[in-house]
């Protein structure tokens, strides 16, 4: 495997790790945002804090509950990346 292949695979794995870490948070924020927008449209209450507070609460809970899984994904990615850097440096 050439160095350019190694870099391309590392970039692909970095994007996948970012999707695994940030995807659930963004999906939850999207669901809450649509629900709050629907409630605001039905009740005609256009209060900024009504849209902001549920998103912050959901984000905090998601980070609290999903933090260990996210750290596991990031740790596995970092270990793989470091192993590849060592392997690339050892080959002439």
N, CA, C and O atoms as CSV, one atom per row, in Angstrom:
chain,resi,resn,atom,element,x,y,z
A,1,UNK,N,N,0.844,-1.167,0.000
A,1,UNK,CA,C,0.000,0.000,0.000
A,1,UNK,C,C,0.898,1.241,0.000
A,1,UNK,O,O,1.829,1.342,0.799
A,2,UNK,N,N,0.614,2.169,-0.890
A,2,UNK,CA,C,1.432,3.374,-0.990
A,2,UNK,C,C,1.016,4.392,0.060
A,2,UNK,O,O,-0.016,4.254,0.715
A,3,UNK,N,N,1.851,5.422,0.202
A,3,UNK,CA,C,1.561,6.460,1.194
A,3,UNK,C,C,0.295,7.230,0.846
A,3,UNK,O,O,-0.448,7.632,1.742
A,4,UNK,N,N,0.040,7.441,-0.446
A,4,UNK,CA,C,-1.168,8.166,-0.842
A,4,UNK,C,C,-2.415,7.347,-0.519
A,4,UNK,O,O,-3.446,7.909,-0.150
A,5,UNK,N,N,-2.327,6.018,-0.655
A,5,UNK,CA,C,-3.457,5.169,-0.268
A,5,UNK,C,C,-3.693,5.246,1.229
A,5,UNK,O,O,-4.836,5.300,1.681
A,6,UNK,N,N,-2.619,5.250,1.994
A,6,UNK,CA,C,-2.732,5.335,3.444
A,6,UNK,C,C,-3.375,6.653,3.864
A,6,UNK,O,O,-4.207,6.681,4.770
A,7,UNK,N,N,-2.990,7.734,3.208
A,7,UNK,CA,C,-3.558,9.044,3.528
A,7,UNK,C,C,-5.029,9.093,3.137
A,7,UNK,O,O,-5.846,9.644,3.877
A,8,UNK,N,N,-5.374,8.531,1.996
A,8,UNK,CA,C,-6.766,8.520,1.557
A,8,UNK,C,C,-7.638,7.703,2.512
A,8,UNK,O,O,-8.751,8.111,2.844
A,9,UNK,N,N,-7.139,6.568,2.944
A,9,UNK,CA,C,-7.904,5.732,3.879
A,9,UNK,C,C,-8.038,6.429,5.225
A,9,UNK,O,O,-9.093,6.360,5.856
A,10,UNK,N,N,-6.975,7.103,5.674
A,10,UNK,CA,C,-7.046,7.843,6.937
A,10,UNK,C,C,-8.067,8.977,6.844
A,10,UNK,O,O,-8.799,9.228,7.801
A,11,UNK,N,N,-8.123,9.651,5.718
A,11,UNK,CA,C,-9.124,10.703,5.530
A,11,UNK,C,C,-10.532,10.151,5.518
A,11,UNK,O,O,-11.443,10.751,6.090
A,12,UNK,N,N,-10.716,9.017,4.874
A,12,UNK,CA,C,-12.030,8.374,4.849
A,12,UNK,C,C,-12.451,7.953,6.253
A,12,UNK,O,O,-13.608,8.130,6.632
A,13,UNK,N,N,-11.526,7.401,7.020
A,13,UNK,CA,C,-11.838,6.994,8.389
A,13,UNK,C,C,-12.111,8.199,9.281
A,13,UNK,O,O,-12.927,8.113,10.198
A,14,UNK,N,N,-11.440,9.317,9.027
A,14,UNK,CA,C,-11.693,10.534,9.803
A,14,UNK,C,C,-13.101,11.053,9.544
A,14,UNK,O,O,-13.792,11.465,10.476
A,15,UNK,N,N,-13.528,11.035,8.292
A,15,UNK,CA,C,-14.890,11.465,7.982
A,15,UNK,C,C,-15.923,10.525,8.596
A,15,UNK,O,O,-16.962,10.973,9.081
A,16,UNK,N,N,-15.643,9.237,8.576
A,16,UNK,CA,C,-16.563,8.265,9.161
A,16,UNK,C,C,-16.653,8.460,10.677
A,16,UNK,O,O,-17.741,8.386,11.248
A,17,UNK,N,N,-15.519,8.707,11.325
A,17,UNK,CA,C,-15.516,8.943,12.772
A,17,UNK,C,C,-16.287,10.220,13.103
A,17,UNK,O,O,-17.031,10.257,14.083
A,18,UNK,N,N,-16.114,11.255,12.301
A,18,UNK,CA,C,-16.855,12.498,12.527
A,18,UNK,C,C,-18.352,12.278,12.366
A,18,UNK,O,O,-19.145,12.854,13.110
A,19,UNK,N,N,-18.745,11.454,11.407
A,19,UNK,CA,C,-20.161,11.140,11.220
A,19,UNK,C,C,-20.707,10.344,12.395
A,19,UNK,O,O,-21.827,10.591,12.842
A,20,UNK,N,N,-19.937,9.400,12.895
A,20,UNK,CA,C,-20.385,8.594,14.031
A,20,UNK,C,C,-20.493,9.416,15.315
A,20,UNK,O,O,-21.369,9.163,16.142
A,21,UNK,N,N,-19.616,10.387,15.480
A,21,UNK,CA,C,-19.629,11.212,16.685
A,21,UNK,C,C,-20.695,12.301,16.593
A,21,UNK,O,O,-21.461,12.501,17.535
A,22,UNK,N,N,-20.746,13.000,15.472
A,22,UNK,CA,C,-21.641,14.138,15.351
A,22,UNK,C,C,-23.016,13.837,14.791
A,22,UNK,O,O,-23.953,14.607,15.002
A,23,UNK,N,N,-23.152,12.736,14.086
A,23,UNK,CA,C,-24.424,12.395,13.450
A,23,UNK,C,C,-25.603,12.272,14.401
A,23,UNK,O,O,-26.641,12.889,14.162
A,24,UNK,N,N,-25.478,11.497,15.471
A,24,UNK,CA,C,-26.609,11.384,16.395
A,24,UNK,C,C,-26.982,12.716,17.059
A,24,UNK,O,O,-28.160,12.992,17.286
A,25,UNK,N,N,-25.978,13.533,17.365
A,25,UNK,CA,C,-26.263,14.839,17.964
A,25,UNK,C,C,-27.026,15.727,16.983
A,25,UNK,O,O,-28.003,16.375,17.358
A,26,UNK,N,N,-26.585,15.754,15.742
A,26,UNK,CA,C,-27.250,16.578,14.743
A,26,UNK,C,C,-28.644,16.066,14.421
A,26,UNK,O,O,-29.561,16.857,14.202
A,27,UNK,N,N,-28.811,14.748,14.391
A,27,UNK,CA,C,-30.134,14.187,14.122
A,27,UNK,C,C,-31.109,14.537,15.247
A,27,UNK,O,O,-32.259,14.891,14.988
A,28,UNK,N,N,-30.649,14.439,16.486
A,28,UNK,CA,C,-31.507,14.810,17.617
A,28,UNK,C,C,-31.881,16.281,17.588
A,28,UNK,O,O,-33.026,16.644,17.858
A,29,UNK,N,N,-30.912,17.126,17.259
A,29,UNK,CA,C,-31.189,18.561,17.166
A,29,UNK,C,C,-32.190,18.846,16.041
A,29,UNK,O,O,-33.043,19.722,16.178
A,30,UNK,N,N,-32.089,18.119,14.946
A,30,UNK,CA,C,-33.022,18.295,13.840
A,30,UNK,C,C,-34.438,17.923,14.259
A,30,UNK,O,O,-35.387,18.651,13.967
A,31,UNK,N,N,-34.581,16.798,14.939
A,31,UNK,CA,C,-35.912,16.360,15.378
A,31,UNK,C,C,-36.516,17.372,16.342
A,31,UNK,O,O,-37.680,17.745,16.201
A,32,UNK,N,N,-35.735,17.815,17.317
A,32,UNK,CA,C,-36.236,18.796,18.283
A,32,UNK,C,C,-36.554,20.119,17.584
A,32,UNK,O,O,-37.561,20.752,17.902
A,33,UNK,N,N,-35.733,20.540,16.658
A,33,UNK,CA,C,-35.982,21.787,15.935
A,33,UNK,C,C,-37.276,21.748,15.145
A,33,UNK,O,O,-38.036,22.717,15.143
A,34,UNK,N,N,-37.533,20.629,14.473
A,34,UNK,CA,C,-38.777,20.498,13.708
A,34,UNK,C,C,-39.976,20.475,14.654
A,34,UNK,O,O,-41.001,21.096,14.374
A,35,UNK,N,N,-39.851,19.761,15.773
A,35,UNK,CA,C,-40.959,19.692,16.729
A,35,UNK,C,C,-41.260,21.065,17.322
A,35,UNK,O,O,-42.425,21.442,17.445
A,36,UNK,N,N,-40.234,21.806,17.686
A,36,UNK,CA,C,-40.440,23.140,18.252
A,36,UNK,C,C,-41.023,24.079,17.199
A,36,UNK,O,O,-41.902,24.883,17.507
A,37,UNK,N,N,-40.543,23.985,15.967
A,37,UNK,CA,C,-41.082,24.823,14.894
A,37,UNK,C,C,-42.552,24.514,14.641
A,37,UNK,O,O,-43.345,25.418,14.379
A,38,UNK,N,N,-42.912,23.252,14.718
A,38,UNK,CA,C,-44.314,22.868,14.548
A,38,UNK,C,C,-45.180,23.434,15.666
A,38,UNK,O,O,-46.269,23.951,15.415
A,39,UNK,N,N,-44.695,23.338,16.900
A,39,UNK,CA,C,-45.435,23.888,18.035
A,39,UNK,C,C,-45.556,25.402,17.902
A,39,UNK,O,O,-46.618,25.964,18.171
A,40,UNK,N,N,-44.484,26.063,17.492
A,40,UNK,CA,C,-44.524,27.515,17.321
A,40,UNK,C,C,-45.480,27.913,16.201
A,40,UNK,O,O,-46.163,28.931,16.307
A,41,UNK,N,N,-45.536,27.129,15.140
A,41,UNK,CA,C,-46.444,27.440,14.040
A,41,UNK,C,C,-47.899,27.224,14.446
A,41,UNK,O,O,-48.781,27.987,14.051
A,42,UNK,N,N,-48.142,26.187,15.232
A,42,UNK,CA,C,-49.518,25.903,15.650
A,42,UNK,C,C,-50.031,26.898,16.685
A,42,UNK,O,O,-51.203,27.273,16.663
A,43,UNK,N,N,-49.164,27.321,17.580
A,43,UNK,CA,C,-49.594,28.224,18.648
A,43,UNK,C,C,-49.319,29.685,18.326
A,43,UNK,O,O,-49.797,30.566,19.041
A,44,UNK,N,N,-48.576,29.963,17.290
A,44,UNK,CA,C,-48.176,31.307,16.877
A,44,UNK,C,C,-47.414,32.044,17.980
A,44,UNK,O,O,-47.509,33.265,18.107
A,45,UNK,N,N,-46.659,31.283,18.771
A,45,UNK,CA,C,-45.780,31.862,19.784
A,45,UNK,C,C,-44.378,31.861,19.197
A,45,UNK,O,O,-43.781,30.800,19.016
A,46,UNK,N,N,-43.858,33.021,18.903
A,46,UNK,CA,C,-42.542,33.139,18.278
A,46,UNK,C,C,-41.526,33.639,19.307
A,46,UNK,O,O,-41.035,34.764,19.210
A,47,UNK,N,N,-41.224,32.810,20.272
A,47,UNK,CA,C,-40.277,33.159,21.332
A,47,UNK,C,C,-38.942,32.464,21.036
A,47,UNK,O,O,-38.906,31.260,20.784
A,48,UNK,N,N,-37.867,33.218,21.067
A,48,UNK,CA,C,-36.553,32.661,20.727
A,48,UNK,C,C,-36.092,31.636,21.753
A,48,UNK,O,O,-35.480,30.631,21.391
A,49,UNK,N,N,-36.379,31.878,23.024
A,49,UNK,CA,C,-35.930,30.930,24.047
A,49,UNK,C,C,-36.680,29.610,23.953
A,49,UNK,O,O,-36.158,28.577,24.371
A,50,UNK,N,N,-37.891,29.624,23.413
A,50,UNK,CA,C,-38.648,28.388,23.235
A,50,UNK,C,C,-37.961,27.470,22.231
A,50,UNK,O,O,-38.049,26.248,22.350
A,51,UNK,N,N,-37.292,28.035,21.264
A,51,UNK,CA,C,-36.569,27.229,20.284
A,51,UNK,C,C,-35.180,26.848,20.781
A,51,UNK,O,O,-34.630,25.832,20.356
A,52,UNK,N,N,-34.613,27.638,21.663
A,52,UNK,CA,C,-33.225,27.449,22.073
A,52,UNK,C,C,-33.079,26.459,23.226
A,52,UNK,O,O,-32.209,25.589,23.181
A,53,UNK,N,N,-33.905,26.578,24.244
A,53,UNK,CA,C,-33.750,25.786,25.472
A,53,UNK,C,C,-33.899,24.284,25.232
A,53,UNK,O,O,-33.059,23.524,25.715
A,54,UNK,N,N,-34.929,23.809,24.506
A,54,UNK,CA,C,-35.010,22.348,24.294
A,54,UNK,C,C,-33.808,21.774,23.552
A,54,UNK,O,O,-33.381,20.653,23.828
A,55,UNK,N,N,-33.264,22.539,22.612
A,55,UNK,CA,C,-32.094,22.054,21.877
A,55,UNK,C,C,-30.885,21.927,22.791
A,55,UNK,O,O,-30.134,20.957,22.691
A,56,UNK,N,N,-30.687,22.895,23.679
A,56,UNK,CA,C,-29.551,22.845,24.597
A,56,UNK,C,C,-29.713,21.691,25.583
A,56,UNK,O,O,-28.744,20.998,25.895
A,57,UNK,N,N,-30.926,21.485,26.070
A,57,UNK,CA,C,-31.175,20.378,27.000
A,57,UNK,C,C,-30.917,19.045,26.310
A,57,UNK,O,O,-30.258,18.172,26.874
A,58,UNK,N,N,-31.430,18.883,25.097
A,58,UNK,CA,C,-31.209,17.636,24.357
A,58,UNK,C,C,-29.727,17.426,24.083
A,58,UNK,O,O,-29.219,16.315,24.233
A,59,UNK,N,N,-29.037,18.477,23.687
A,59,UNK,CA,C,-27.604,18.358,23.403
A,59,UNK,C,C,-26.834,17.930,24.646
A,59,UNK,O,O,-25.954,17.072,24.565
A,60,UNK,N,N,-27.156,18.520,25.794
A,60,UNK,CA,C,-26.494,18.133,27.037
A,60,UNK,C,C,-26.751,16.681,27.404
A,60,UNK,O,O,-25.829,15.959,27.784
A,61,UNK,N,N,-28.013,16.249,27.290
A,61,UNK,CA,C,-28.338,14.853,27.600
A,61,UNK,C,C,-27.676,13.887,26.622
A,61,UNK,O,O,-27.175,12.837,27.023
A,62,UNK,N,N,-27.676,14.242,25.349
A,62,UNK,CA,C,-27.064,13.366,24.346
A,62,UNK,C,C,-25.562,13.246,24.562
A,62,UNK,O,O,-24.994,12.165,24.403
A,63,UNK,N,N,-24.917,14.354,24.924
A,63,UNK,CA,C,-23.481,14.295,25.183
A,63,UNK,C,C,-23.185,13.521,26.456
A,63,UNK,O,O,-22.176,12.821,26.540
A,64,UNK,N,N,-24.057,13.642,27.443
A,64,UNK,CA,C,-23.863,12.916,28.690
A,64,UNK,C,C,-24.036,11.411,28.478
A,64,UNK,O,O,-23.239,10.614,28.974
A,65,UNK,N,N,-25.067,11.033,27.749
A,65,UNK,CA,C,-25.339,9.613,27.545
A,65,UNK,C,C,-24.478,8.993,26.435
A,65,UNK,O,O,-24.096,7.827,26.523
A,66,UNK,N,N,-24.177,9.772,25.398
A,66,UNK,CA,C,-23.420,9.238,24.271
A,66,UNK,C,C,-21.941,9.545,24.306
A,66,UNK,O,O,-21.203,9.151,23.403
A,67,UNK,N,N,-21.498,10.242,25.334
A,67,UNK,CA,C,-20.095,10.614,25.437
A,67,UNK,C,C,-19.134,9.437,25.462
A,67,UNK,O,O,-18.133,9.452,24.746
A,68,UNK,N,N,-19.412,8.413,26.272
A,68,UNK,CA,C,-18.490,7.266,26.282
A,68,UNK,C,C,-18.383,6.565,24.927
A,68,UNK,O,O,-17.299,6.130,24.539
A,69,UNK,N,N,-19.493,6.454,24.212
A,69,UNK,CA,C,-19.447,5.821,22.891
A,69,UNK,C,C,-18.651,6.680,21.916
A,69,UNK,O,O,-17.872,6.159,21.118
A,70,UNK,N,N,-18.846,7.996,21.980
A,70,UNK,CA,C,-18.109,8.898,21.100
A,70,UNK,C,C,-16.618,8.843,21.403
A,70,UNK,O,O,-15.792,8.849,20.490
A,71,UNK,N,N,-16.278,8.789,22.673
A,71,UNK,CA,C,-14.860,8.701,23.031
A,71,UNK,C,C,-14.259,7.377,22.577
A,71,UNK,O,O,-13.086,7.324,22.207
A,72,UNK,N,N,-15.045,6.316,22.602
A,72,UNK,CA,C,-14.566,5.032,22.098
A,72,UNK,C,C,-14.264,5.082,20.607
A,72,UNK,O,O,-13.262,4.533,20.149
A,73,UNK,N,N,-15.139,5.748,19.852
A,73,UNK,CA,C,-14.915,5.891,18.408
A,73,UNK,C,C,-13.667,6.719,18.154
A,73,UNK,O,O,-12.836,6.355,17.321
A,74,UNK,N,N,-13.531,7.833,18.867
A,74,UNK,CA,C,-12.357,8.697,18.671
A,74,UNK,C,C,-11.066,8.014,19.110
A,74,UNK,O,O,-10.021,8.191,18.484
A,75,UNK,N,N,-11.141,7.238,20.183
A,75,UNK,CA,C,-9.953,6.528,20.666
A,75,UNK,C,C,-9.513,5.472,19.650
A,75,UNK,O,O,-8.325,5.345,19.357
A,76,UNK,N,N,-10.470,4.719,19.119
A,76,UNK,CA,C,-10.141,3.697,18.124
A,76,UNK,C,C,-9.550,4.330,16.868
A,76,UNK,O,O,-8.604,3.801,16.286
A,77,UNK,N,N,-10.110,5.460,16.454
A,77,UNK,CA,C,-9.569,6.149,15.279
A,77,UNK,C,C,-8.151,6.632,15.536
A,77,UNK,O,O,-7.279,6.478,14.680
A,78,UNK,N,N,-7.910,7.216,16.705
A,78,UNK,CA,C,-6.579,7.727,17.025
A,78,UNK,C,C,-5.555,6.596,17.087
A,78,UNK,O,O,-4.445,6.739,16.575
A,79,UNK,N,N,-5.914,5.481,17.705
A,79,UNK,CA,C,-4.985,4.354,17.780
A,79,UNK,C,C,-4.652,3.811,16.395
A,79,UNK,O,O,-3.495,3.504,16.106
A,80,UNK,N,N,-5.663,3.693,15.542
A,80,UNK,CA,C,-5.427,3.227,14.176
A,80,UNK,C,C,-4.532,4.193,13.416
A,80,UNK,O,O,-3.621,3.787,12.695
A,81,UNK,N,N,-4.810,5.483,13.594
A,81,UNK,CA,C,-4.014,6.491,12.901
A,81,UNK,C,C,-2.563,6.474,13.374
A,81,UNK,O,O,-1.646,6.552,12.556
A,82,UNK,N,N,-2.350,6.374,14.673
A,82,UNK,CA,C,-0.984,6.330,15.205
A,82,UNK,C,C,-0.250,5.082,14.734
A,82,UNK,O,O,0.939,5.151,14.422
A,83,UNK,N,N,-0.935,3.941,14.677
A,83,UNK,CA,C,-0.304,2.724,14.176
A,83,UNK,C,C,0.110,2.877,12.713
A,83,UNK,O,O,1.166,2.395,12.305
A,84,UNK,N,N,-0.727,3.549,11.934
A,84,UNK,CA,C,-0.374,3.753,10.522
A,84,UNK,C,C,0.780,4.727,10.351
A,84,UNK,O,O,1.594,4.577,9.440
A,85,UNK,N,N,0.852,5.728,11.228
A,85,UNK,CA,C,1.964,6.667,11.160
A,85,UNK,C,C,3.268,5.952,11.481
A,85,UNK,O,O,4.281,6.183,10.820
A,86,UNK,N,N,3.253,5.089,12.485
A,86,UNK,CA,C,4.444,4.320,12.830
A,86,UNK,C,C,4.821,3.371,11.699
A,86,UNK,O,O,5.998,3.227,11.370
A,87,UNK,N,N,3.827,2.727,11.106
A,87,UNK,CA,C,4.107,1.802,9.998
A,87,UNK,C,C,4.665,2.547,8.794
A,87,UNK,O,O,5.564,2.046,8.118
A,88,UNK,N,N,4.150,3.722,8.522
A,88,UNK,CA,C,4.642,4.501,7.384
A,88,UNK,C,C,6.051,5.026,7.635
A,88,UNK,O,O,6.852,5.106,6.704
A,89,UNK,N,N,6.362,5.382,8.870
A,89,UNK,CA,C,7.688,5.885,9.195
A,89,UNK,C,C,8.745,4.803,9.218
A,89,UNK,O,O,9.925,5.089,9.015
A,90,UNK,N,N,8.345,3.565,9.461
A,90,UNK,CA,C,9.307,2.482,9.534
A,90,UNK,C,C,9.713,1.943,8.180
A,90,UNK,O,O,10.763,1.313,8.054
A,91,UNK,N,N,8.884,2.186,7.147
A,91,UNK,CA,C,9.195,1.663,5.811
A,91,UNK,C,C,10.028,2.679,5.041
A,91,UNK,O,O,9.700,3.865,5.039
A,92,UNK,N,N,11.098,2.238,4.387
A,92,UNK,CA,C,11.931,3.180,3.620
A,92,UNK,C,C,11.276,3.644,2.349
A,92,UNK,O,O,11.858,4.436,1.608
